[in-house]
Amino acid sequence: MVAEDLVPQAVLGEVISSNTLILTCKCDENNVRKGRFVTVAVGENWPPVVHEADSTEKVFGVALKTGNNGDYVPVCIYGIVKMYAGGVVSAGAAVKTDNEGRAVAALAADGSLSGGRALMSAGEADDQFIVLVCPDIHGSGT
């Protein structure tokens, strides 16, 4: 089965809600891709320095533009965004990142890594679907 664009009227990596919070961040490495989860790489900088998140990192937000080392990119830290799924995700499920910055279902043990909630279901990896980006602020901080 071929991955599907479940919301063709929306653009991948674009905010589709009016109530959003977007920060300009700086990329610390190549390959920050639009529509992928990012994490803070260096916490002592302003603006925040980010890179594409992997499955063990806390989600900071979603890149709204592709960037390379030193580029500034807008990052949605709260809002509704069209993203790639990293596998099967049910509507309403908490999501975290896989190793490619895509949204995957979070397990109970992944609570502090959560990046938001799936607002629709995705049937397989690389399906494009809608996610409420709202990184977990109640995590342990580790």
Phi, psi and omega in degrees: 000139180271138177304149189239146171270103186280351180221071185297339181283348179254151181265134179304132177075016178249143176288134181238024177226153181277336179267093183224162173231118183236133175244145171275126182236165179250135179282138177257358179201169179288166170071031166280115186257143177303134178084013180244150176294143174235161177231159177284126181268320181230112187275356183261014183246152168228125001290163180303143176262126186232160168217166180299132185283149170247178192295345181259002186253150177290137178283133175260323180174197181239130177293131179259005179205150175281140180214160177240178182311122178089347179287151173262132180228144173283139180234124175280118177257352172201122179157183181253125187225145172276128184226172169273140171275150176261002181169194180293129178224134178268146176304135180091348182288144170294143179236151174227190181259151169266192182284000178241015178077009179272157180280127175230159179297133178271141174274167179304322181288348181266011187313314183283354178261359185300140178247359179150207182227140174287128179264356173206166180275152173235138185269342182194170178301140179075003166299146176259126185213180187256134181231137168276110180278115178205080182307146181296123179256002183254009182292175185286345181084004179258000000 
